[in-house]
Amino acid sequence: MKLKPFLRIDDHLTIHLARPELAVAIFEAIDSQRDYLRKWLPWVDLTQKVEDTEKFIGESMQHNTNGTRLTTFILAGKRLAGSVGVVNFNKENNSCEIGYWLHQTLQGQGIMTKSCHRFIDHLFNTKNLNRIEMKVATSNTKSQAVPLRLGFTKEGKLRQGLYIYKTYLDLDIFSILRQDWNQIDAKPG
């Protein structure tokens, strides 16, 4: 699969906009780790066949065009590694919320931190944003590490902020402001 990347992270990692050519790879990545992803993501049970993913991609492409969301997927070489995207733009407040997931077998390699860094840098440089937020399940320690490594501030807890598969999860909310990002990103290393 030869696709032109939306954003290049390095020689091995790229970020791609949602498009039909990725449907099978996305579905297979979800299907191969369904039990793991289901712990944290409410849409896993809605993804039962490739056609469900194709429908999601069509909706995502429309959101991407309309500027209401920005859904992208991470490729490690030719392998679908995960996703990072804007789940909600708040245009009145010049802010957005981003979310992400990474294939369980690829965790611990810095892929998501690098991907989020490149994605956030793109958002601050191309959108009129002042603030970016992440909401992460308190019990998801691997995912919690990403915003902390990127210099986000932990602002608090949304108690039982996510109802997922008949249980409530607490969410920690993290944010970074454009002024903070510019100071952090300007530092070498």
trRosetta pair geometry for C-beta under 8 A, 3 or more apart (Angstrom, degrees):
i j d omega theta_ij theta_ji phi_ij phi_ji
1 21 6.2 146 -151 160 117 114
1 22 7.9 110 177 -89 154 60
1 25 7.3 -78 -1 -39 165 141
1 78 6.1 133 48 -156 90 101
3 16 5.5 25 127 -121 139 141
3 19 7.4 164 -138 58 131 138
3 21 6.4 172 -84 93 120 141
3 22 7.6 18 -70 -63 163 98
3 75 7.6 139 58 -21 123 159
5 8 5.2 111 88 -71 148 71
5 14 3.7 -106 -103 -170 138 122
5 15 6.2 86 -169 58 103 47
5 16 5.7 -93 -127 -79 60 75
5 75 7.7 -128 -99 39 104 118
6 14 7.8 127 38 168 62 89
6 15 5.3 -68 66 106 100 84
6 16 5.5 138 -2 -128 99 28
6 17 4.7 115 -66 -33 135 82
6 72 5.9 -110 54 -126 150 124
7 14 7.0 163 86 -164 52 62
7 15 4.1 6 55 52 98 115
7 72 7.6 20 20 -166 109 158
7 118 5.4 149 148 147 133 119
7 119 6.8 167 54 -85 164 60
7 122 5.7 -82 -95 -62 141 147
8 13 7.9 121 -171 94 52 62
8 14 5.5 -29 -113 -112 57 86
8 15 7.8 -135 -65 24 19 77
8 118 7.9 -129 91 -158 32 149
9 12 7.9 -50 79 72 102 62
9 13 3.8 -34 63 98 129 107
9 14 6.3 -152 11 -85 87 30
9 15 6.7 93 -38 -21 101 92
9 114 5.3 88 -176 144 131 109
9 115 6.0 -54 -86 -92 148 57
9 118 4.8 -115 -105 -30 83 158
10 13 5.3 47 39 36 84 92
10 114 7.1 -37 -12 178 113 144
12 76 6.1 12 151 -160 98 66
12 77 5.8 -29 -160 -57 82 71
13 74 6.6 -15 -162 -168 96 99
13 75 7.2 160 -149 83 47 54
13 76 5.8 -16 -98 -105 76 64
13 81 7.6 -37 -127 16 93 157
13 111 6.4 177 -106 -140 137 83
13 114 6.2 88 77 108 164 131
13 115 6.5 -117 170 -75 133 88
14 74 7.4 155 82 -154 42 53
14 75 5.0 -10 61 57 90 100
15 72 4.9 29 176 158 101 135
15 73 7.2 155 -156 77 59 33
15 74 5.8 -29 -100 -97 70 64
15 75 7.8 -178 -86 17 22 75
15 84 6.9 -56 -125 51 124 109
15 115 6.3 129 -75 -149 111 94
15 118 6.6 -175 -13 102 134 127
15 119 6.4 147 -106 -77 166 96
16 19 7.0 -80 155 17 109 108
16 22 6.6 161 104 -68 134 143
16 72 6.2 155 76 -162 35 83
16 73 5.2 -26 63 62 91 85
16 74 7.9 169 18 -87 78 16
16 75 6.1 40 -8 -13 119 113
17 61 7.6 82 154 -109 107 75
17 64 6.0 98 -157 -156 112 164
17 71 7.5 82 -160 87 60 66
17 72 5.7 -52 -97 -106 38 81
18 22 6.9 -118 -147 54 49 135
18 56 7.9 -114 -154 126 139 78
18 57 4.9 -173 173 -143 107 74
18 60 3.8 24 54 109 172 131
18 61 5.5 -129 95 -61 106 71
18 64 6.4 -174 37 -27 104 140
18 71 4.5 19 -33 101 127 111
18 72 6.9 -116 -35 -93 70 32
18 73 6.8 100 -87 -17 59 103
19 22 5.7 93 65 4 69 104
19 57 6.7 8 126 -174 4 122
19 61 6.9 86 -95 -87 52 118
20 23 5.6 -18 -164 -24 52 116
20 54 6.6 34 -131 -135 85 87
20 57 5.9 141 -86 120 49 146
20 58 7.8 36 -78 -66 92 76
22 25 5.4 -71 -163 52 62 110
22 26 5.3 62 142 -29 91 108
22 57 6.9 161 68 -110 95 137
22 73 5.7 150 -174 42 155 159
22 80 6.8 120 -162 -98 97 125
23 26 5.9 -60 -145 36 25 109
23 27 6.2 21 161 -16 64 109
23 50 5.8 81 145 -172 107 91
23 53 4.8 138 -158 113 80 111
23 54 4.7 22 -132 -79 146 73
23 57 5.6 -89 -84 -14 93 149
24 27 5.9 -56 -147 38 29 110
24 28 6.2 27 157 -18 65 109
24 50 5.8 -5 -99 -128 64 126
24 53 7.8 154 -70 84 23 146
25 28 5.9 -55 -144 39 28 110
25 29 6.4 31 156 -21 63 106
25 79 7.8 179 -160 -160 120 40
25 80 3.9 143 152 -29 109 133
26 29 5.8 -56 -150 35 29 111
26 30 6.5 24 154 -14 64 107
26 53 5.1 160 91 -160 113 134
26 57 7.4 154 33 -65 157 112
26 73 6.4 -92 -89 -111 108 148
26 80 5.9 -146 -77 -163 48 158
26 83 7.9 48 -131 -60 107 118
27 30 5.8 -60 -151 40 31 108
27 31 5.8 26 157 -17 69 113
27 47 6.8 -164 -125 175 76 109
27 49 7.4 -4 -150 159 140 26
27 50 4.7 -96 -21 -103 171 64
27 52 7.5 119 -109 64 111 88
27 53 4.2 -116 -66 -18 97 152
28 31 5.7 -54 -134 42 29 110
28 32 6.0 31 164 -24 65 110
28 80 7.4 122 68 45 95 133
29 32 6.2 -55 -142 33 22 110
29 33 7.2 -24 168 22 56 107
29 80 4.6 -108 -44 102 139 118
29 81 7.8 164 -131 -139 145 2
29 82 7.4 -162 165 -83 145 44
29 103 5.6 -91 -158 -85 104 111
30 33 7.1 -98 -160 55 24 77
30 34 6.6 57 153 -86 67 71
30 37 6.3 -65 -145 34 71 166
30 44 6.6 -175 -171 -133 108 80
30 47 5.2 -28 134 117 155 146
30 53 7.4 -180 21 -85 139 121
31 34 5.9 -3 -147 -52 33 106
31 47 7.7 -127 -63 126 76 104
32 103 7.8 12 82 -141 117 109
33 36 4.5 -40 174 42 96 118
33 37 5.5 95 112 -21 92 99
33 103 6.4 152 -1 -147 152 69
33 104 5.0 169 -140 5 145 115
33 105 7.8 -144 -73 -13 134 88
34 37 6.2 -64 -142 42 25 103
34 38 5.9 33 160 -31 64 112
34 44 6.0 135 -153 177 72 121
35 38 5.7 -54 -145 28 26 119
35 39 7.6 41 154 -32 56 92
36 39 6.3 -46 -174 7 36 112
36 104 4.8 -24 147 -59 169 141
37 40 6.6 -84 -166 49 44 89
37 41 5.1 -29 169 32 87 123
37 44 4.9 150 108 -94 106 133
37 101 6.3 47 -128 -165 104 145
38 41 6.9 -76 -104 56 23 77
38 44 4.4 -119 -88 72 72 156
38 45 7.0 70 -120 -45 109 84
38 165 6.7 53 173 -43 97 154
39 140 7.7 144 120 -90 111 103
40 101 7.4 159 91 -107 125 109
40 137 5.6 -129 -128 2 92 140
40 140 5.5 61 -104 -86 129 141
40 143 7.0 129 -143 -22 156 155
40 164 7.6 -10 -162 164 16 171
40 169 8.0 92 -124 -106 57 178
41 44 5.2 102 89 -38 101 99
41 101 6.2 -15 -61 -77 140 144
41 164 7.8 138 95 -142 10 137
42 162 7.3 -145 -47 -175 119 106
42 163 8.0 55 -102 91 134 56
42 164 4.8 -121 -86 -119 90 93
42 165 7.4 -164 -122 -28 69 77
43 46 5.0 -59 -165 40 66 117
43 47 6.4 60 141 -23 85 105
44 47 6.0 -67 -157 35 35 107
45 48 7.5 13 177 -61 46 93
45 165 7.4 128 -21 -89 135 104
46 52 6.4 172 142 -167 68 133
47 52 4.8 176 -130 112 50 134
47 53 6.1 58 -146 -65 105 81
47 56 7.3 -17 -97 -25 103 146
48 52 5.7 102 37 -20 62 148
49 52 5.4 112 57 -3 62 98
49 53 7.9 -128 106 3 42 87
50 53 5.5 -57 -158 39 43 112
50 54 6.2 47 145 -23 72 103
51 54 5.3 -47 -144 35 37 116
51 55 6.4 41 154 -21 65 100
52 55 5.8 -52 -153 33 31 112
52 56 6.5 32 148 -18 63 106
53 56 5.4 -52 -148 37 35 114
53 57 6.3 39 152 -22 66 103
54 57 5.7 -51 -147 34 31 113
54 58 6.6 35 152 -20 63 103
55 58 5.7 -53 -153 34 32 113
55 59 6.5 29 152 -15 65 106
56 59 5.8 -57 -149 40 32 110
56 60 6.1 34 152 -22 67 109
57 60 5.5 -54 -143 38 31 114
57 61 6.3 36 156 -24 65 102
58 61 5.8 -50 -148 31 28 111
58 62 6.8 28 152 -16 60 104
59 62 5.8 -56 -156 35 33 112
59 63 6.5 32 149 -16 67 105
60 63 5.6 -53 -147 39 35 110
60 64 6.1 38 153 -22 67 104
60 69 7.0 -83 -139 92 68 125
60 71 3.8 -62 -157 49 121 150
61 64 5.6 -50 -145 35 31 114
61 65 6.4 32 153 -19 63 106
62 65 5.7 -55 -149 37 31 111
62 66 6.1 20 156 -10 66 112
63 66 5.8 -62 -140 46 30 105
63 68 4.7 -92 -150 68 81 97
63 69 3.9 3 156 41 133 100
63 70 7.6 -136 124 -61 99 28
63 71 6.5 72 76 -7 123 108
64 67 7.8 32 178 -69 26 33
64 69 6.8 -54 -66 86 54 73
64 70 5.8 84 -115 -123 79 53
64 71 6.1 -95 -60 35 107 79
67 70 8.0 0 -139 -63 45 90
67 89 6.7 -37 154 24 76 164
68 89 6.3 -143 -158 29 32 112
69 85 6.5 36 167 158 99 116
69 86 5.4 -177 -161 93 56 83
69 87 6.2 0 -132 -136 111 23
69 88 7.1 -19 -98 -71 85 30
69 89 7.0 -155 -85 -12 36 94
70 85 5.4 -166 96 -158 62 82
70 86 4.0 53 34 26 93 108
70 89 7.9 77 -13 -53 95 111
70 123 7.9 180 51 -94 157 103
71 83 7.1 -18 -166 -166 79 122
71 85 4.3 7 -114 -127 44 155
71 86 7.9 -101 -55 48 45 62
72 83 6.7 153 89 -155 50 73
72 84 6.0 -19 73 70 101 69
72 85 5.3 161 23 -84 69 89
72 119 7.0 -172 57 -113 143 121
73 80 6.2 -31 170 -144 125 95
73 82 7.3 -176 -155 103 67 31
73 83 5.1 -41 -107 -99 63 79
74 80 7.6 104 79 -166 57 52
74 81 4.4 -61 105 67 102 107
74 82 4.9 5 43 61 118 73
74 83 6.5 -155 3 -81 85 23
74 84 6.3 59 -44 0 111 96
74 102 7.4 -19 55 -109 143 83
74 111 6.8 118 153 165 148 108
74 112 7.9 -126 -20 -97 171 58
74 115 4.9 -34 -101 -117 136 148
75 78 6.6 -20 -175 -139 118 17
75 79 6.5 143 -160 71 70 40
75 80 6.2 -44 -103 -98 72 42
75 81 6.3 146 -129 2 16 96
76 79 5.1 -26 66 68 85 99
76 81 4.2 85 -13 -61 103 129
76 106 6.3 -179 -9 -135 158 143
76 111 6.3 -44 -80 -125 123 136
80 103 7.5 114 110 -46 70 128
81 102 6.2 -15 153 -146 87 80
81 103 5.5 -111 -161 11 48 110
81 106 5.2 -88 -148 86 97 174
81 111 5.8 -115 168 169 146 148
81 115 8.0 -168 95 -59 130 149
82 100 6.6 53 144 179 124 85
82 101 5.1 -151 -158 100 106 58
82 102 3.8 -61 -59 -105 158 47
82 103 5.6 -138 -60 -14 88 67
82 106 7.2 -140 -26 68 110 134
82 111 7.4 121 22 123 124 124
82 112 6.8 -21 71 -89 156 96
82 115 7.5 170 75 51 111 172
83 100 6.3 -170 96 -143 60 55
83 101 5.6 22 46 46 89 83
84 98 6.5 16 -178 177 85 117
84 99 7.6 -175 -146 94 49 41
84 100 4.2 -3 -103 -103 75 105
84 112 7.4 146 -71 -147 117 77
84 115 5.2 168 -15 137 144 114
84 116 5.8 -162 -133 -85 147 66
84 119 4.9 -132 120 -36 134 166
85 98 6.5 177 95 -148 28 80
85 99 6.4 -17 64 59 74 77
85 100 7.4 148 16 -83 58 62
85 119 8.0 -105 -82 -160 29 146
86 89 5.9 36 157 -59 135 82
86 96 4.8 -33 -143 174 115 137
86 97 7.1 113 -158 73 65 46
86 98 5.5 -52 -95 -95 51 75
86 123 7.2 131 -67 -106 121 132
87 97 5.3 -48 59 96 96 98
87 98 6.7 134 3 -134 84 23
87 99 4.7 41 -33 1 129 116
88 96 6.3 170 92 -156 55 68
88 97 4.6 22 50 37 99 106
89 95 7.9 158 -161 93 50 43
89 96 4.8 -27 -108 -102 56 104
89 127 7.9 -123 -129 -163 121 147
90 93 4.6 -4 125 45 116 102
90 94 7.6 -35 95 31 80 15
90 95 4.7 -4 59 67 111 86
90 96 6.4 -175 17 -84 73 43
90 97 7.8 63 -15 -15 104 85
91 94 7.2 28 -162 -76 36 43
93 130 7.6 -103 152 49 67 113
93 131 7.1 -35 138 41 103 122
94 128 5.5 -80 -130 125 109 83
94 129 5.4 163 168 -131 79 35
94 130 4.4 64 108 4 119 97
94 131 6.9 100 103 21 76 80
95 129 6.3 97 -106 -152 31 89
95 130 6.3 -54 -71 61 78 77
95 131 3.9 -17 -110 72 109 97
95 132 6.8 -175 -158 -79 74 32
95 133 6.6 44 170 -11 116 102
96 123 6.8 -114 46 -163 139 140
96 127 7.5 17 -17 116 135 158
96 129 6.1 -54 4 -118 101 131
96 131 7.9 166 24 94 49 64
96 132 5.8 -11 65 -119 81 73
96 133 7.2 -157 101 30 38 79
97 132 7.6 139 -104 -168 26 60
97 133 4.6 -35 -104 76 76 100
97 134 6.9 136 -160 -93 74 30
97 135 6.5 -2 -159 -4 126 98
98 116 7.2 137 120 -137 145 96
98 119 7.0 132 -145 123 152 130
98 120 7.3 -108 -3 -82 162 85
98 123 7.8 -119 -63 -41 130 161
98 132 6.1 7 -4 -175 110 108
98 133 7.4 162 18 78 66 48
98 134 5.9 -35 67 -89 80 84
99 134 7.3 138 -89 -138 47 79
99 135 7.7 -28 -90 51 94 79
100 112 5.9 125 143 -151 143 111
100 115 7.3 139 -138 99 139 122
100 116 6.3 -72 -50 -77 159 106
100 143 7.7 171 77 -140 94 102
100 146 7.2 -119 62 145 140 173
102 106 5.7 -114 167 81 102 105
102 107 5.7 124 105 -81 123 80
102 111 6.1 137 -140 88 136 117
102 112 4.7 -93 -49 -63 142 117
103 106 4.6 65 72 13 96 110
103 107 7.6 -146 92 -33 50 77
104 107 5.9 -34 -158 -6 38 117
106 109 6.0 -70 177 25 67 128
106 111 5.5 -11 150 15 112 156
107 111 7.8 -103 -105 38 33 110
107 112 7.6 -2 -119 -7 71 121
107 142 5.9 2 -168 -174 139 144
108 142 7.9 -66 -60 -139 75 119
110 113 5.1 -61 -158 47 65 114
110 114 5.5 63 145 -23 88 105
111 114 6.1 -63 -150 40 25 107
111 115 6.1 21 156 -18 64 113
112 115 5.5 -55 -140 40 33 112
112 116 6.0 31 161 -17 68 106
112 146 5.4 -63 121 -105 116 129
113 116 6.0 -55 -143 39 26 106
113 117 6.2 31 155 -24 61 108
113 145 8.0 -58 -72 120 113 91
113 146 5.6 -156 -85 -133 72 76
113 149 5.1 -39 -125 97 129 143
113 150 6.6 -169 -149 -59 82 93
114 117 5.6 -54 -148 33 29 115
114 118 6.5 24 157 -15 64 106
115 118 6.1 -58 -150 38 29 106
115 119 6.1 25 154 -16 65 112
116 119 5.5 -58 -141 42 31 112
116 120 5.8 31 161 -20 69 108
116 146 5.8 96 5 177 159 117
116 147 8.0 -101 154 -81 158 56
116 150 6.0 -80 111 -71 121 149
117 120 6.1 -56 -143 38 23 107
117 121 6.3 25 156 -19 61 110
117 150 6.1 -162 -83 -117 80 107
118 121 5.7 -55 -148 37 28 114
118 122 6.5 32 152 -21 63 105
119 122 5.6 -53 -153 34 31 113
119 123 6.5 31 151 -20 65 104
120 123 5.6 -52 -148 34 34 112
120 124 6.4 27 157 -12 67 105
120 132 5.9 -170 -134 74 100 172
120 150 6.9 103 13 -173 161 141
120 176 7.3 30 -164 67 141 139
120 181 6.7 -144 147 -131 115 137
121 124 6.1 -57 -145 40 28 105
121 125 6.1 15 159 -9 64 117
121 181 7.7 -179 -95 174 59 124
121 185 6.5 132 -104 -125 104 146
122 125 6.0 -71 -143 46 24 104
122 126 5.8 -14 172 10 66 120
123 126 6.7 -75 -130 49 19 87
123 127 5.2 -28 -168 27 64 121
123 129 5.6 1 151 19 96 152
123 132 6.4 92 102 -86 146 134
124 127 7.3 -48 -89 53 14 82
124 129 5.9 -95 -102 68 53 110
124 132 7.5 -82 -62 -28 93 127
124 178 5.4 150 -142 -121 113 88
124 181 5.5 -148 -77 101 165 154
124 182 7.7 -160 160 -58 146 81
129 132 6.3 44 159 -59 139 87
129 178 6.5 153 105 -67 72 111
130 177 6.2 -14 162 -152 72 83
130 178 5.2 -79 -140 -4 45 115
131 175 5.7 -9 -169 -169 101 118
131 176 7.4 161 -150 82 56 39
131 177 5.5 -28 -96 -104 73 66
131 178 7.4 -80 -57 -20 40 78
132 175 6.7 157 82 -152 45 66
132 176 5.5 -10 58 57 93 86
132 181 7.8 55 21 -57 119 139
133 173 6.2 -19 -164 -168 112 94
133 174 6.7 145 -158 81 59 52
133 175 4.8 -27 -98 -96 72 87
134 146 7.5 -128 175 93 169 109
134 147 4.8 -156 52 -73 143 133
134 152 6.5 -36 27 -133 116 169
134 173 7.5 159 82 -154 48 48
134 174 4.6 -9 58 60 95 105
134 175 7.6 -177 20 -77 66 42
135 158 6.8 -10 -144 18 119 136
135 161 6.9 -117 -171 123 130 142
135 162 7.8 145 139 -53 123 117
135 171 4.5 13 -180 173 99 133
135 172 7.4 164 -153 78 53 40
135 173 5.4 -19 -102 -101 77 73
135 174 7.8 -174 -79 22 30 73
136 140 5.8 -120 173 70 91 116
136 143 4.9 -173 -151 122 118 109
136 144 5.3 159 123 -88 143 62
136 146 7.7 166 -91 47 149 104
136 147 6.8 -149 -17 2 140 125
136 171 6.5 137 64 -157 27 77
136 172 5.4 -24 65 59 85 90
136 174 6.7 15 6 0 112 115
137 140 4.1 81 70 -4 100 110
137 143 6.9 62 43 65 83 137
137 162 6.7 -73 -90 38 92 144
137 169 4.7 -32 -130 162 106 137
137 170 7.2 101 -157 77 60 53
137 171 6.0 -52 -93 -101 40 66
137 172 7.8 31 125 13 10 80
138 144 7.5 46 -145 -80 33 131
138 157 6.5 21 -76 -130 128 111
138 169 7.1 -176 26 173 83 85
138 170 4.2 -1 1 91 131 104
138 171 6.7 -146 -31 -106 80 13
138 172 5.2 109 -90 -31 74 96
139 169 6.7 -103 21 -147 111 105
139 170 7.6 105 -19 52 86 89
140 143 4.1 3 133 33 118 117
140 144 6.1 148 94 -28 69 87
141 144 5.3 -50 -143 31 34 119
141 145 6.9 45 157 -32 62 96
142 145 6.0 -49 -164 16 32 115
143 146 6.0 -36 -168 7 46 115
144 147 7.2 -61 -168 37 41 95
144 148 6.7 31 147 -11 70 118
144 172 6.5 49 -120 49 105 141
145 148 5.7 -70 -152 46 37 112
145 149 5.9 37 156 -24 75 108
146 149 6.0 -58 -148 34 26 107
146 150 6.5 13 158 -10 62 113
147 150 5.6 -65 -146 44 35 109
147 152 3.6 -41 176 39 97 144
147 154 7.6 120 106 -74 125 76
147 174 3.8 78 151 123 159 165
147 176 7.7 -161 -160 -31 94 108
148 152 6.5 -75 -73 54 31 89
148 154 7.4 -3 -85 -44 92 107
148 174 7.6 -108 -55 -121 60 145
150 176 7.0 -86 122 -46 104 151
150 184 7.8 86 168 140 56 154
151 176 6.2 75 100 -113 86 129
151 180 6.5 -178 139 152 117 108
151 181 7.3 148 86 -101 131 54
151 184 4.2 -58 -56 -114 176 158
152 174 4.0 53 142 168 136 115
152 175 6.1 147 -160 68 96 16
152 176 4.7 -89 -105 -48 70 99
153 174 6.6 158 76 -156 37 69
153 175 5.9 -26 58 63 89 72
153 176 6.9 138 7 -85 78 57
153 180 7.6 -98 -22 -136 108 171
154 172 5.8 -27 -147 174 106 119
154 173 7.5 120 -158 80 57 46
154 174 5.4 -38 -96 -97 55 82
155 173 5.0 -44 58 95 105 97
155 174 6.8 163 3 -108 86 25
155 175 5.7 27 -31 10 129 106
156 172 7.4 -173 104 -149 28 63
156 173 5.8 0 62 45 70 104
157 161 7.9 -156 167 -19 61 125
157 170 5.6 -5 -173 179 111 115
157 171 7.0 149 -160 80 59 44
157 172 5.6 -37 -100 -99 70 62
157 173 7.4 -178 -94 6 18 82
158 161 3.0 53 118 -70 115 141
158 162 7.9 83 99 -24 119 74
158 170 6.8 161 80 -164 55 61
158 171 4.3 -6 54 62 107 98
158 172 7.8 -164 17 -81 75 14
158 173 6.1 78 -24 -37 102 109
159 170 5.5 -27 -127 -116 43 97
160 163 7.5 34 172 -69 87 75
160 168 3.7 -1 -143 169 95 136
160 169 7.2 118 -130 62 43 21
160 170 6.2 -26 -48 -80 36 62
161 168 7.9 112 28 -173 29 93
161 169 7.1 -54 58 92 69 68
161 170 6.4 65 12 -151 92 37
161 171 3.8 -76 65 20 134 113
162 168 6.9 141 78 -158 49 56
162 169 4.5 -19 66 58 105 99
162 171 5.6 95 -17 -50 105 116
163 167 7.5 168 -152 85 56 30
163 168 5.6 -30 -98 -97 66 71
164 167 6.3 -32 71 66 68 77
164 168 7.9 119 22 -112 70 24
164 169 6.0 -4 24 -1 117 116
176 180 5.2 -128 -165 83 80 126
176 181 5.4 89 148 -60 120 95
176 184 7.9 -57 -155 16 131 145
177 180 4.7 94 56 6 79 103
177 181 7.0 -146 94 -6 40 88
178 181 5.6 -57 -146 37 32 112
178 182 6.2 33 157 -21 66 106
179 182 5.9 -51 -147 34 29 112
179 183 6.7 27 154 -15 61 106
180 183 5.9 -61 -155 38 32 108
180 184 6.1 25 154 -14 69 111
181 184 5.8 -58 -142 43 30 107
181 185 5.5 22 163 -15 69 116
182 185 6.0 -53 -128 43 23 106
182 186 6.2 29 163 -28 58 111
183 186 6.0 -56 -148 28 24 112
183 187 7.4 30 152 -29 57 99
184 187 6.1 -55 -167 16 35 112
